[in-house]
Amino acid sequence: MHLSVKADTKELTKYLIIGRKQIPYATSVALNQTAFDVRTSLQRLLPRFIDRPTPSIKNSVQVEQSKKQNLVATVGFVGKGFRRTKWNTSPAVIMGKHITGGTRKPKKRAIAVPVSLKKNQYGNIQRNKVTKLLADKDKYFSGVPKGRTNAGIYERQKKGLKMLVAWEDKANYQGGRFPFRRIATNTVNKRYKKRFNAALKNALLTAK
């Protein structure tokens, strides 16, 4: 999920005669500065809409800068053709579910959803926790116990069985949870004109 910002400098430069050669440079500078402003806004506001986003998700908001020959700056979550990522499921796909909604399917047999299992600080199952639980076959097991209908990982206790993790065949996400486009658009509207005016003024002062 990403947004590209294109420059429209007609209104800002229609009365400018001197220094027209500096306009593409100033435009590129302003676009790049504004793109990083958008990146900062998205990262800052993530925790307001998404419960405890991980540092990796925050850092996955990246900028592809413009050039004088291509006055387009792009900012967004990496993945789906935007920048490179080593994640099996890219941040763009993950955050896309929170932005536009959708259904997440398991990569293997099921999605592990914590029920009464201690989560990490980001609300997720601790890394390798499921593997460690299933390694202790005397205390834990995976399946559907007799008399129940829910598949999951259960702990054997004196009082009976306790479900720790539920195996789900899908996870549904409500669209609009993270207002990506609104945050980006508001930042562009607030910052771009000021950035362009400052960049053009500096370009004219330093022009040879």
C-alpha positions as CSV (number, residue, x, y, z in Angstrom):
1,M,0.0,0.0,0.0
2,H,1.6,3.3,-1.1
3,L,0.8,6.7,-2.4
4,S,2.5,8.7,-5.1
5,V,2.7,12.5,-5.0
6,K,3.0,14.3,-8.2
7,A,3.9,18.0,-8.4
8,D,1.6,20.6,-9.9
9,T,3.6,23.8,-9.9
10,K,1.5,25.8,-12.4
11,E,-0.2,27.9,-9.8
12,L,3.0,28.5,-7.9
13,T,5.1,29.5,-10.8
14,K,2.8,31.1,-13.4
15,Y,4.0,34.6,-12.5
16,L,7.7,33.5,-12.3
17,I,9.9,34.5,-15.2
18,I,13.4,34.5,-13.6
19,G,14.7,31.2,-12.5
20,R,12.5,28.9,-14.5
21,K,15.4,26.5,-14.8
22,Q,15.4,26.1,-11.0
23,I,11.8,25.0,-10.8
24,P,12.3,21.2,-11.5
25,Y,15.1,21.1,-8.9
26,A,13.0,23.0,-6.3
27,T,10.0,20.8,-7.1
28,S,12.0,17.6,-6.6
29,V,13.4,18.8,-3.3
30,A,9.9,19.8,-2.1
31,L,8.4,16.5,-3.1
32,N,11.1,14.5,-1.3
33,Q,10.8,16.6,1.9
34,T,7.1,16.3,1.8
35,A,7.3,12.5,1.3
36,F,9.4,12.2,4.4
37,D,6.9,14.4,6.2
38,V,4.2,11.9,5.2
39,R,6.4,9.0,6.3
40,T,6.8,10.7,9.7
41,S,3.0,11.3,10.0
42,L,2.2,7.7,9.2
43,Q,4.7,6.3,11.7
44,R,3.6,8.7,14.4
45,L,-0.1,8.0,14.0
46,L,0.1,4.2,13.6
47,P,-0.3,3.5,17.3
48,R,-3.5,5.6,17.4
49,F,-5.3,3.3,15.0
50,I,-3.4,0.0,15.2
51,D,-2.9,-1.7,18.6
52,R,0.8,-1.8,19.5
53,P,2.3,-1.9,16.0
54,T,5.8,-3.5,15.9
55,P,8.9,-1.5,15.2
56,S,9.3,-3.5,12.0
57,I,5.9,-2.4,10.8
58,K,6.7,1.3,11.6
59,N,10.1,1.0,9.9
60,S,8.5,-0.6,6.8
61,V,7.1,2.8,5.8
62,Q,9.6,3.9,3.2
63,V,10.1,6.7,0.6
64,E,11.1,6.4,-3.0
65,Q,12.5,9.9,-3.8
66,S,11.8,11.9,-7.0
67,K,14.3,13.2,-9.4
68,K,14.3,16.3,-11.6
69,Q,13.5,14.0,-14.6
70,N,10.7,12.2,-12.8
71,L,8.8,14.5,-10.4
72,V,7.0,11.8,-8.5
73,A,7.8,10.8,-4.9
74,T,6.3,7.6,-3.4
75,V,5.7,6.7,0.2
76,G,4.1,3.7,1.7
77,F,4.6,0.2,3.2
78,V,7.1,-1.9,1.4
79,G,5.8,-4.8,-0.8
80,K,3.5,-5.3,-3.8
81,G,6.1,-3.9,-6.1
82,F,7.1,-1.0,-3.9
83,R,10.7,-1.4,-2.7
84,R,12.1,-4.7,-1.5
85,T,11.2,-6.8,1.5
86,K,12.4,-10.1,3.0
87,W,9.1,-10.7,4.8
88,N,7.2,-13.8,3.7
89,T,4.0,-11.7,3.9
90,S,5.0,-8.1,3.1
91,P,4.0,-5.1,5.3
92,A,2.0,-3.8,2.3
93,V,-0.1,-6.9,2.3
94,I,-0.5,-6.8,6.1
95,M,-1.4,-3.1,6.4
96,G,-3.5,-3.3,3.2
97,K,-5.9,-5.4,5.2
98,H,-6.2,-2.7,7.9
99,I,-6.5,0.1,5.2
100,T,-9.0,-1.5,2.7
101,G,-10.2,-4.6,4.6
102,G,-10.0,-8.2,3.5
103,T,-9.5,-11.7,4.6
104,R,-6.2,-13.3,5.6
105,K,-5.7,-16.9,4.7
106,P,-3.2,-19.1,6.4
107,K,0.1,-19.9,4.7
108,K,0.0,-23.4,6.1
109,R,-2.9,-25.3,7.6
110,A,-4.3,-22.6,10.0
111,I,-3.7,-19.2,11.7
112,A,-2.6,-19.4,15.3
113,V,-4.8,-17.0,17.4
114,P,-3.9,-16.6,21.1
115,V,-6.7,-17.4,23.5
116,S,-5.3,-17.7,27.0
117,L,-1.6,-17.6,26.1
118,K,0.6,-14.8,27.3
119,K,1.4,-12.4,24.4
120,N,4.4,-10.3,23.7
121,Q,4.4,-6.5,24.1
122,Y,2.8,-6.1,20.6
123,G,-0.1,-8.4,21.3
124,N,1.3,-11.4,19.3
125,I,2.3,-14.9,20.1
126,Q,6.0,-15.0,21.1
127,R,8.3,-16.2,18.5
128,N,8.7,-20.0,18.4
129,K,6.3,-20.3,21.4
130,V,4.0,-22.7,19.5
131,T,6.9,-25.0,18.7
132,K,8.1,-25.0,22.3
133,L,4.6,-25.9,23.5
134,L,4.1,-28.8,21.1
135,A,7.6,-30.1,22.0
136,D,6.2,-30.9,25.6
137,K,3.8,-33.6,24.5
138,D,3.0,-34.6,28.1
139,K,1.6,-31.2,29.0
140,Y,0.3,-29.8,25.7
141,F,-1.3,-31.2,22.5
142,S,-2.8,-29.9,19.3
143,G,-6.2,-31.0,18.0
144,V,-9.9,-31.1,18.8
145,P,-10.6,-32.7,22.2
146,K,-13.4,-35.1,22.7
147,G,-16.6,-33.3,23.4
148,R,-15.4,-30.0,21.9
149,T,-15.5,-28.5,18.4
150,N,-12.7,-26.0,18.4
151,A,-9.3,-27.0,17.1
152,G,-6.3,-25.6,18.9
153,I,-3.4,-26.1,21.4
154,Y,-4.6,-27.3,24.8
155,E,-2.8,-27.6,28.1
156,R,-3.5,-30.6,30.3
157,Q,-4.4,-29.4,33.8
158,K,-5.7,-31.1,36.9
159,K,-9.1,-29.5,36.5
160,G,-9.3,-30.4,32.8
161,L,-8.2,-28.9,29.5
162,K,-7.3,-25.3,28.9
163,M,-7.2,-23.8,25.4
164,L,-4.2,-21.7,24.8
165,V,-4.2,-21.2,21.0
166,A,-7.1,-21.5,18.6
167,W,-6.5,-22.7,15.0
168,E,-8.5,-20.5,12.6
169,D,-8.9,-21.0,8.9
170,K,-9.1,-17.3,8.2
171,A,-8.9,-13.8,9.8
172,N,-11.2,-11.0,8.7
173,Y,-10.1,-7.4,8.8
174,Q,-12.4,-4.4,8.8
175,G,-11.5,-1.8,6.2
176,G,-10.8,1.8,7.1
177,R,-9.1,0.9,10.4
178,F,-6.0,2.8,9.4
179,P,-6.8,6.0,7.3
180,F,-3.6,5.9,5.2
181,R,-4.8,8.1,2.4
182,R,-6.3,10.7,4.7
183,I,-3.2,11.0,6.7
184,A,-1.0,11.3,3.6
185,T,-3.2,13.7,1.8
186,N,-3.6,16.0,4.9
187,T,0.2,16.1,5.3
188,V,0.8,16.9,1.6
189,N,-1.8,19.7,1.7
190,K,-0.2,21.1,4.8
191,R,3.4,20.9,3.9
192,Y,4.1,20.8,0.2
193,K,3.5,24.5,-0.7
194,K,5.7,25.7,2.1
195,R,8.4,23.2,1.2
196,F,8.3,24.3,-2.5
197,N,8.5,28.0,-1.7
198,A,11.5,27.5,0.6
199,A,13.2,25.2,-1.9
200,L,12.6,27.6,-4.8
201,K,13.9,30.6,-2.8
202,N,17.0,28.7,-1.9
203,A,17.5,27.5,-5.5
204,L,17.3,31.1,-6.7
205,L,19.7,32.4,-4.1
206,T,22.3,29.8,-4.9
207,A,21.8,29.7,-8.7
208,K,24.9,30.4,-10.8
